[in-house]
Amino acid sequence: MTTLSKAQLQAIIDLLHDRSDPEVQNMLNEQLQQLDTSSLEALRRQAAGASDQALMDVEAVLHQKQWDDLGVELASASQLNQSALLDLLLTIARFGHFECDAEQVRENFSQLADGCRALFSDTDSELERMNKVIGFLAGEKHFRGNADDYYNPENSFIDTVLRTRLGIPISLSALYLVVAEALDLPLRGVALPGHFIVGLFVLNQKACYFDPFHEGRQLSKLDCAQMVNEYGHSFEEHYLQPVTTRQIIQRMLNNLYAAYDSAGQEQRRQGIIRLIRALS
């Protein structure tokens, strides 16, 4: 890869202003492809004051390279267990926001876990602790479903969910799962068709199900079956079994693919395809 000086970066920006010569533009596109990610990021910063088209040209190449890097991260993840869920959520967040502050996200989760832990008593059962987690996350912090703008891709990015306290079923469920992991609660993701929920799986006890999209309300087995039917599916018992972290990430990526496809955002749709293939 080629790393350029500040003067060379400015020269590229100057040439990007002139779109009259197709041969020059082709040469520039080839040169942009040869730049490393750090040089492209520096070029984007300098292009911020240039024409909109120049900035778009730079960002298009930068996006491709950064998305490829994220694909490598997913493909090389040594573990895809629940303890790695936050790392994977941050990878997806960086797809939407390259400057996502991972340390701030981790600190936010730490604060949420601490807030829940402060409510616990030594005599609490796992279910009592789970109800306190729900009271804190849904009641005090007001995490809830974004019913008004459900298909907005931002609902899938964990940094946005933490900031707005709005999300879709799977992103809010992922938030609950990360907090529960820090609290040693046996909470797992449950991939009902059309609506992701979470389940508390305590050894030798009947599983309990909760819907983070609807303020963590507890669901009976009949509630879950009715929800599946409402989404046009026939209920099957295996729908209530916990899913793997890989399946959670795959479903999140599929949701993003559908959102970008519906919005006609072809470049981002192709980027998501890269991540889906990397995870396969």
Order of alpha helices (4+ residues) and beta strands (2+ residues): alpha-alpha-alpha-alpha-alpha-alpha-alpha-beta-alpha-beta-alpha-beta-beta-beta-beta-alpha-alpha-alpha
